Amino acid sequence: MAKKEEESSESEREPSEKDYGHATTTLKEISQLDMKLSWMSFSASHCRESQLASHRGTSKNMEDKMGVGQDIQSESSEWITIFFKVRDVVKKVRINRSNTMHDLRELFLEKYDGYRKKSSGYIAHNLPPFYIIDLQSKVSYELDDPKDLYPNCILELKLPSLDLIDKKETGWGYFSAFQRNKLVFAMVGLPARGKSFVARKITRYLKWMGVPTNLFNVGNYRRERVGAKQTSDFFAPDNQNGNRQRLHMAIAALDEKLMIADMLNWLNKGGRVAIYDATNTTKERRKMIFKRCTQENMQVVFIELIANNQKLVDKNVRETKTSSPDYVGQDPEVAVDDFRKRIQQYERAYEPIDTEESDYSYVKVIDVGEQIIINRIESYLPSRIIHFLMNLHITPRAIWLTRHGESEYNTQERIGGDSGLTHQGDEYAHALGDWVQNHDKHKDNFVVWTSTMKRSIATAQYINNHKVNLQALDEIDAGICDGMTYDEIASAMPEEYAARAANKLRYRYPHGESYVDVIQRLEPVLFEMEREKYPILIVAHQAVIRALYAYFMDIDAEECPYIPIAMHTVYELVPKAYGCNNIYNKSAVTSTLWAPLWHLR
């Protein structure tokens, strides 16, 4: 049975708080900072010469480690393997050392023929420059001489637009395979019913699962056109001026001619799923949406949120709407009173979906999932969304994520294996047990989930709560690389090492897994996490914690493999309706890092 990978602490250095500052710092920000610091220290020419010398030395050291067999000597003398990289698409090629820059460009266009086929396509002479990516420092520099290439180096081409990439290369995951048509989820319901909460949840879930998804909120269009802080009178159905403006904005959100970011334009340029977040409370409005989308051969599913429990509505108004941009700087009680009047204005014109609209595909979610009614749900992806909606709730609770304690393989810088804890790892297990006992008032109710691996189970052994061992939480499967160090992989399998460095999200270990595979097998775990109303402690592994953290913190999938997850650290996530008490905050949770107390290494 294949063992699993634990990314060693040395191969991906354990960050301190000073390194990453806040848990949501993006990879791009870190990379940009690293590059700025690198280039500030040297002039461009000096840095480039240093990099070339480093590469030549590194290449020679690698050959020395490998024993430099006859095959390697033969390749290095005439032919070498390199990798082209454009955004997230990596392709391996073999080149002759006598190739010119023009030859490299022609070879690139052969591999990425989609660029040449477009009406605004490239030819060898107008391609942007190639950049060599240094695998150690991640710094890149412009290539102007093919003699600077070395075996398994990565050549990146920084093309300006994703639209030029073939559509077959956009998106990933089984959703992309099953759902080839364009899909629009249009929200329906009165204000303060949870439409934006659900819309954001669906968007985050689909993006996490690899489906190109975008959220379009009509409230944002309204604020951009007529400004925020509109009183409740603006939303009165007999306010002809306001009604005419709102209808225009609804059309604008569906009209590809208005702006490049509008929904239909985005879908036609490679998007897969659009979430149309608006009240859409009248039959006329829904008919307009259905007609405009079907004219573009796009499937429409309406999601209507209904709240018969007035206490839920009042709670939602007080907890979320007072922080809306419409009420910035206003007294909370005044804001609550005005928003209730706004709801009354919408109620005057509200027409729930009924039998007259039975030709539409729709879902009715009543009182936060207590009852769900579906109509004409026929394809795979809408069915998965219904399953997802059935697990959502708004009960506040904590989710704690932590890696297992230090293992024997961690000290040897080896990936995978099923080794036990070191002495320091066992100390962390004791500390974690004490922390759980003293930290939360729900300590008798919350559940502990671990992987099925020794180091994860041992880390939770001093916690008295009920434990569940889940194979879905096992570390990424390293396949034939299990038990190796990254230096050993670089020496024995340099092509694999380079391919992983070029595209860590999609790279799959030989006979093993990729981060994409890990995310897909975690889907049932995510559903259970969304469903659970009591606190959860998850003791797992770096790749697994990264994937779950990326979902809850709404971190881009491309950055998921680089999220700094420190060892001997507990991350506390508290899901809220709109996150951080800010309805427009990108993050959907608040995050607390306990590193100062629990970082024992």
C-alpha positions in Angstrom: 0.0 0.0 0.0 1.4 3.4 -1.0 2.6 5.5 1.8 1.8 9.2 2.1 3.9 12.3 1.8 4.6 14.8 4.6 6.3 17.8 3.1 9.5 18.1 5.1 10.1 21.1 7.3 13.5 21.7 5.7 12.5 21.4 2.1 9.8 24.0 2.7 11.2 26.0 5.5 9.0 26.5 8.6 7.9 30.1 8.6 7.9 32.2 11.7 5.3 34.9 12.3 7.8 37.5 11.1 7.9 35.6 7.8 4.3 35.7 7.0 2.8 38.3 9.3 -0.8 37.4 8.7 -2.1 34.0 7.7 -3.8 35.3 4.6 -0.6 36.7 3.0 -0.6 35.6 -0.6 2.1 33.7 -2.5 2.2 36.5 -5.0 2.9 39.1 -2.3 5.7 36.9 -0.8 7.2 36.2 -4.2 7.1 39.9 -5.2 8.8 40.8 -1.9 11.5 38.2 -2.4 12.2 39.4 -5.9 12.3 43.1 -4.8 14.8 42.3 -2.0 16.9 40.2 -4.4 17.1 42.8 -7.1 17.7 45.7 -4.6 21.0 44.0 -3.5 22.6 43.8 -6.9 22.5 45.5 -10.3 20.6 43.6 -13.0 23.7 42.6 -14.8 25.6 41.5 -11.7 22.6 39.5 -10.5 22.2 37.7 -13.8 25.9 36.7 -13.9 25.6 35.4 -10.4 22.5 33.4 -11.2 24.2 31.9 -14.3 27.3 30.9 -12.2 25.0 29.4 -9.6 23.1 27.4 -12.2 26.3 26.0 -13.7 27.5 25.1 -10.3 24.2 23.6 -9.3 24.0 21.6 -12.5 27.5 20.2 -11.9 26.8 19.4 -8.3 23.7 17.5 -9.3 25.6 15.6 -11.9 28.3 14.7 -9.3 25.6 13.4 -6.9 24.1 11.3 -9.7 27.5 9.8 -10.7 27.3 11.3 -14.1 26.5 8.1 -16.1 27.1 7.9 -19.8 23.5 8.8 -20.7 23.7 12.0 -18.7 27.0 12.9 -20.2 25.6 12.3 -23.7 22.5 14.4 -23.0 24.5 17.3 -21.6 26.9 17.4 -24.5 24.2 17.6 -27.2 20.5 17.4 -26.1 18.9 18.6 -22.8 15.4 18.5 -21.4 13.8 21.8 -20.4 10.2 22.9 -19.5 8.1 25.7 -21.0 5.7 27.3 -18.6 2.8 29.7 -19.4 0.8 30.6 -16.4 -0.3 27.1 -15.1 0.4 25.1 -18.2 3.8 23.3 -18.3 5.1 21.3 -21.2 8.4 19.3 -21.4 10.6 19.6 -24.5 14.0 18.4 -25.6 16.3 20.9 -27.3 19.7 20.8 -29.0 22.4 22.9 -27.4 23.0 24.5 -30.8 19.4 25.9 -31.0 19.1 29.6 -31.5 16.6 32.0 -29.7 14.5 31.8 -32.9 14.5 28.0 -32.7 13.2 28.2 -29.1 10.4 30.5 -30.1 9.3 28.2 -32.9 9.4 25.2 -30.6 7.3 27.1 -28.1 4.7 27.8 -30.7 4.6 24.2 -31.8 3.9 23.1 -28.2 1.4 25.9 -27.6 -0.2 26.1 -31.0 -3.3 27.8 -29.6 -1.4 31.0 -29.4 -0.6 30.9 -33.1 -4.1 30.0 -34.2 -5.8 33.0 -32.6 -6.7 35.9 -34.9 -4.3 38.0 -32.8 -1.9 35.1 -32.6 1.8 35.3 -32.1 4.7 34.5 -34.4 8.3 33.8 -33.4 9.4 37.4 -33.9 6.7 39.0 -31.6 6.7 36.6 -28.7 7.6 38.2 -25.3 10.9 37.3 -23.8 11.6 34.0 -22.0 12.5 34.0 -18.3 14.5 31.4 -16.5 13.1 30.5 -13.1 15.6 29.7 -10.4 14.3 26.7 -8.6 15.9 27.6 -5.3 15.3 31.4 -5.0 12.3 31.5 -7.3 13.9 34.6 -8.9 13.6 34.8 -12.7 15.8 36.6 -15.2 15.5 37.2 -18.9 17.1 34.7 -21.3 19.0 36.2 -24.2 21.4 33.3 -25.0 20.3 29.6 -25.3 23.8 28.6 -24.0 22.6 29.7 -20.6 20.0 26.8 -20.5 20.8 23.9 -18.3 19.1 20.4 -17.9 15.5 20.6 -16.5 15.4 24.4 -16.2 12.0 26.2 -16.5 11.5 28.8 -19.2 8.5 31.0 -18.4 6.7 33.1 -21.0 4.7 35.9 -19.5 1.8 36.3 -21.9 -0.7 39.0 -21.2 -4.1 37.3 -21.4 -5.6 34.1 -20.2 -8.1 34.2 -23.1 -5.4 33.0 -25.4 -5.0 29.7 -23.6 -7.1 26.9 -25.2 -10.3 26.4 -23.4 -9.5 22.7 -22.9 -6.8 23.9 -20.5 -8.9 26.0 -18.3 -10.4 24.6 -15.1 -9.6 21.3 -13.5 -11.4 18.6 -11.5 -14.3 16.3 -12.3 -16.8 19.2 -12.4 -15.0 20.6 -15.4 -15.2 17.2 -17.1 -18.9 16.7 -16.4 -20.2 20.3 -16.9 -19.2 21.5 -20.3 -22.1 24.0 -20.7 -22.2 27.4 -19.2 -24.2 27.7 -16.0 -25.8 30.7 -14.2 -27.1 30.5 -10.7 -29.5 33.4 -10.1 -30.4 34.3 -6.5 -34.0 35.1 -5.6 -35.4 36.5 -2.4 -36.1 39.5 -0.1 -33.2 41.3 1.5 -31.7 39.7 4.7 -32.6 36.2 3.7 -29.0 35.1 3.2 -28.7 35.4 -0.6 -25.2 36.9 -0.6 -24.1 34.4 2.1 -25.2 31.5 -0.1 -23.8 33.1 -3.3 -20.4 33.6 -1.7 -20.4 30.1 -0.3 -21.2 28.5 -3.7 -18.6 30.7 -5.5 -15.9 29.7 -3.0 -16.8 26.0 -3.1 -16.8 25.8 -6.9 -13.5 27.7 -7.3 -12.0 25.5 -4.7 -13.1 22.4 -6.7 -11.5 23.8 -9.8 -14.5 25.3 -11.6 -13.9 28.8 -13.2 -16.6 30.7 -11.2 -17.3 34.4 -10.7 -19.8 36.3 -8.5 -21.7 39.3 -9.9 -23.5 41.4 -7.3 -26.1 43.9 -8.5 -25.7 45.9 -5.3 -22.2 46.8 -6.3 -23.4 48.0 -9.7 -26.0 50.2 -7.9 -23.5 51.7 -5.6 -21.1 52.5 -8.5 -23.8 54.1 -10.5 -26.0 56.0 -8.1 -23.9 55.9 -4.9 -24.3 54.2 -1.6 -26.4 55.4 1.4 -29.7 55.4 -0.5 -32.6 55.5 1.9 -35.4 53.0 1.9 -37.6 55.3 -0.3 -35.2 54.6 -3.2 -36.4 50.9 -3.2 -40.1 51.7 -3.3 -41.8 49.9 -6.2 -43.7 53.1 -7.0 -40.6 55.2 -7.1 -40.4 55.3 -10.9 -36.9 56.9 -11.1 -35.4 54.4 -8.7 -37.2 51.4 -10.3 -36.0 52.4 -13.8 -32.4 52.7 -12.5 -32.5 49.4 -10.8 -33.9 47.6 -13.9 -31.1 49.2 -16.0 -28.5 47.9 -13.5 -30.0 44.4 -13.6 -29.7 44.4 -17.4 -26.2 45.8 -17.1 -25.1 42.9 -15.0 -26.2 40.5 -17.8 -25.1 42.6 -20.8 -21.7 41.7 -22.2 -21.5 45.1 -24.0 -21.5 47.2 -20.8 -18.1 46.3 -19.5 -15.5 43.5 -19.8 -16.2 42.1 -16.4 -20.0 41.6 -16.9 -21.4 38.2 -16.6 -22.1 37.1 -20.1 -18.9 38.5 -21.4 -17.0 36.7 -18.7 -18.7 33.4 -19.4 -18.1 33.7 -23.1 -14.4 34.3 -22.5 -13.8 31.0 -20.7 -15.8 31.2 -17.5 -17.9 28.2 -16.5 -20.3 29.3 -13.8 -21.6 32.7 -12.9 -23.5 33.6 -9.7 -26.0 36.4 -10.2 -26.6 37.9 -6.8 -29.7 40.1 -6.7 -33.2 40.1 -5.3 -34.9 39.1 -8.6 -38.2 39.3 -6.7 -40.5 39.7 -9.7 -41.6 37.3 -12.4 -40.7 39.9 -15.0 -37.2 40.2 -13.8 -36.7 36.4 -13.7 -38.2 36.1 -17.2 -35.7 38.7 -18.4 -32.8 36.8 -16.9 -33.9 33.5 -18.3 -34.4 34.9 -21.8 -31.0 36.7 -21.9 -29.1 33.7 -20.7 -30.9 31.0 -22.9 -30.3 33.2 -25.9 -26.6 32.6 -25.2 -27.2 28.8 -24.7 -26.5 29.1 -21.0 -28.3 27.0 -18.4 -30.1 29.0 -15.6 -30.9 27.7 -12.1 -32.8 30.0 -9.7 -32.0 29.7 -6.0 -34.7 31.3 -3.9 -34.0 31.9 -0.2 -37.1 32.1 2.0 -37.2 32.9 5.8 -40.4 32.2 7.6 -38.6 32.6 11.0 -38.6 36.3 11.7 -36.0 35.8 14.4 -33.5 34.7 11.7 -34.2 37.8 9.7 -33.8 40.2 12.6 -30.5 38.5 13.6 -29.2 38.7 10.0 -30.1 42.4 9.8 -28.3 43.3 13.0 -25.2 41.2 12.4 -24.5 41.9 8.8 -26.5 44.8 7.3 -25.4 47.5 9.7 -21.8 47.0 8.3 -23.0 47.3 4.7 -21.4 50.2 2.6 -25.0 51.6 2.5 -24.8 52.4 6.2 -21.1 53.3 6.8 -20.8 55.8 9.6 -24.5 55.7 10.6 -26.0 54.9 14.0 -26.6 51.1 14.1 -30.2 51.5 15.3 -31.0 54.0 12.6 -29.4 51.6 10.0 -31.5 48.7 11.3 -34.7 50.8 11.1 -34.0 52.0 7.6 -33.1 48.5 6.4 -36.4 47.1 7.8 -38.2 49.7 5.8 -36.3 48.7 2.7 -37.4 45.1 3.2 -41.0 46.4 3.4 -40.6 48.2 0.1 -39.4 44.9 -1.6 -42.3 42.9 0.1 -44.8 45.1 -1.8 -43.6 43.8 -5.2 -42.3 40.4 -4.2 -43.6 37.4 -6.2 -42.2 34.1 -5.0 -41.5 31.4 -7.6 -44.6 29.4 -8.2 -46.2 26.9 -10.6 -46.4 29.5 -13.4 -42.6 29.2 -13.6 -42.5 25.4 -13.5 -40.5 25.5 -16.8 -37.5 27.0 -14.9 -34.9 25.0 -13.0 -35.0 26.2 -9.4 -34.3 25.4 -5.8 -36.2 26.8 -2.8 -34.2 26.9 0.5 -36.5 27.6 3.4 -35.3 28.7 6.9 -31.6 28.0 6.3 -32.1 24.5 4.9 -34.8 23.2 7.2 -36.7 22.5 3.9 -35.5 22.3 0.4 -37.7 22.2 -2.7 -36.3 21.4 -6.2 -37.7 21.6 -9.7 -36.2 20.4 -13.0 -32.7 19.9 -11.7 -31.2 17.7 -14.4 -27.4 18.0 -14.7 -24.6 17.0 -12.5 -23.2 20.3 -11.2 -26.6 21.7 -10.0 -27.2 18.4 -8.2 -23.9 18.8 -6.4 -24.8 22.4 -5.4 -28.1 21.2 -3.9 -26.1 18.7 -1.8 -23.8 21.5 -0.8 -26.7 23.7 0.2 -28.2 21.0 2.4 -25.2 21.1 4.6 -25.0 24.9 5.2 -26.1 26.6 8.4 -25.3 29.9 10.2 -24.5 28.6 13.7 -21.2 30.1 14.9 -18.6 27.5 15.8 -14.8 27.2 15.8 -12.8 25.0 13.5 -9.3 24.2 14.6 -6.6 23.0 12.2 -3.2 21.7 13.2 -0.5 19.6 11.7 0.7 16.5 13.5 3.6 16.8 15.9 7.2 16.5 14.6 7.8 13.0 13.2 10.9 11.0 12.7 10.8 11.5 9.0 10.5 15.3 9.5 13.9 15.2 11.3 15.4 13.3 8.3 13.8 15.7 5.8 12.0 12.7 4.2 8.5 12.9 2.6 5.8 10.3 3.2 6.3 7.3 5.4 4.3 6.4 8.4 6.8 7.1 11.1 6.0 7.9 14.7 6.5 11.1 16.7 9.8 12.4 18.0 10.2 13.6 21.6 9.3 17.1 20.5 6.3 15.8 18.6 5.1 14.0 21.7 5.5 17.2 23.8 3.3 19.0 21.3 0.7 16.2 21.6 0.7 16.8 25.4 0.5 20.5 25.0 -2.4 20.2 22.5 -4.3 18.0 24.9 -3.9 20.6 27.7 -4.9 23.4 25.4 -8.1 21.6 24.3 -9.0 20.9 28.0 -8.6 24.5 29.0 -9.6 26.5 25.9 -13.1 25.9 24.9 -16.4 25.8 26.8 -17.7 23.2 24.3 -14.8 20.8 25.0 -17.3 18.1 25.9 -19.2 18.4 22.6 -16.7 18.9 19.9 -15.2 16.1 17.8 -11.6 15.4 16.9 -10.8 14.2 13.3 -7.4 12.7 12.5 -6.0 10.9 9.5 -5.3 7.2 9.6 -1.5 7.7 9.9 0.4 7.0 13.1 1.8 10.6 13.6 -1.7 12.1 13.3 -3.3 9.7 15.6 -0.5 10.0 18.2 -0.8 13.8 18.2 -4.4 13.5 19.3 -3.8 10.7 21.9 -4.0 12.9 24.9 -7.3 14.5 24.0 -10.2 12.8 25.7 -12.9 13.7 23.2 -14.4 11.3 20.7 -12.1 10.8 17.7 -12.7 9.9 14.1 -9.9 8.6 11.9 -10.5 9.5 8.2 -8.5 8.2 5.3 -9.5 11.3 3.4 -7.3 13.3 5.7 -4.2 11.3 4.9 -1.2 13.2 3.5 -0.7 13.6 -0.2 0.5 10.3 -1.7 4.1 10.7 -2.9 4.0 7.5 -5.0 7.4 6.2 -5.9 9.0 9.2 -4.2 7.7 8.1 -0.8 10.5 8.1 1.8 12.9 10.2 -0.3 14.3 13.6 0.5 13.9 16.4 -2.1 17.6 16.4 -2.7 17.4 12.7 -3.6 14.4 13.4 -5.9 16.4 16.2 -7.6 19.3 13.8 -8.1 17.5 10.7 -9.2 14.6 12.2 -11.0 15.5 15.8 -12.0 12.6 16.0 -14.5 10.1 15.2 -11.8 11.7 17.7 -9.5 11.5 20.4 -12.1 7.9 19.6 -13.1 6.8 19.8 -9.5 8.5 23.2 -9.1 6.9 24.5 -12.3 3.3 23.6 -11.3 3.0 22.4 -7.8 -0.8 22.5 -7.8 -1.3 20.1 -10.7 1.9 18.1 -10.4 1.2 14.4 -9.7 3.9 12.2 -8.1 4.5 9.1 -10.2 1.9 6.6 -9.0 0.8 9.2 -6.4 -1.3 12.3 -6.1 -1.4 16.0 -6.9 -2.8 18.9 -4.8 -5.8 18.8 -7.1 -6.3 15.1 -6.2 -6.1 16.0 -2.5 -8.7 18.8 -2.9 -11.1 16.5 -4.7 -10.9 13.7 -2.1 -11.4 16.3 0.7 -14.9 17.3 -0.7 -16.9 14.9 1.6 -14.8 16.2 4.6 -15.6 19.8 3.6 -19.4 19.0 3.5 -19.2 17.5 7.0 -17.3 20.5 8.2 -20.0 22.8 6.8 -22.7 20.6 8.4 -21.2 20.3 11.9 -22.6 22.8 14.4 -20.1 22.0 17.2 -16.4 22.9 17.2 -14.1 20.6 15.2 -10.4 19.9 15.8 -8.6 18.5 12.7 -5.2 16.9 13.2 -3.8 16.2 9.8 -0.9 16.9 7.4 0.5 20.0 5.7 -1.0 19.5 2.2 -4.4 18.6 3.7 -4.4 21.6 6.1 -3.4 23.9 3.2 -6.3 22.7 1.1 -8.9 23.2 3.9 -7.4 26.5 5.0 -7.5 27.7 1.4 -11.2 27.0 1.2 -12.2 28.8 4.4 -9.9 31.7 3.8 -10.9 32.0 0.1 -7.3 31.7 -1.1 -6.7 31.2 -4.8 -6.1 27.6 -5.7 -2.8 28.4 -7.4 -1.5 29.7 -4.0 -2.8 26.7 -2.0 0.4 24.6 -2.2 2.5 27.6 -0.9 0.4 28.6 2.2 2.7 28.7 5.2 1.3 26.1 7.7 3.7 26.1 10.7 4.3 22.9 12.7 3.2 22.8 16.3 0.6 25.5 15.7 -3.2 25.6 16.0 -5.2 27.7 13.5 -8.6 28.8 14.7 -11.2 29.6 12.0 -14.6 31.0 13.0 -16.9 31.0 10.0 -19.3 33.9 9.8 -21.9 35.1 7.4 -19.7 37.6 5.6 -16.4 37.3 7.4 -14.5 39.5 9.8 -17.7 41.5 10.4 -17.3 43.0 7.0 -19.7 42.1 4.3 -17.3 43.0 1.5 -14.3 41.4 3.0 -12.9 38.8 0.6 -12.2 36.4 3.5 -15.1 34.4 4.8 -13.7 33.7 8.2 -11.7 35.3 11.0 -8.4 33.7 11.7 -6.4 33.5 14.9 -2.9 32.1 15.0 -1.7 30.6 18.2 2.0 30.3 17.2 3.4 32.3 20.1 2.0 29.9 22.6 2.2 26.6 20.8 5.1 26.8 18.5 7.4 24.5 20.5 10.2 23.9 18.0 
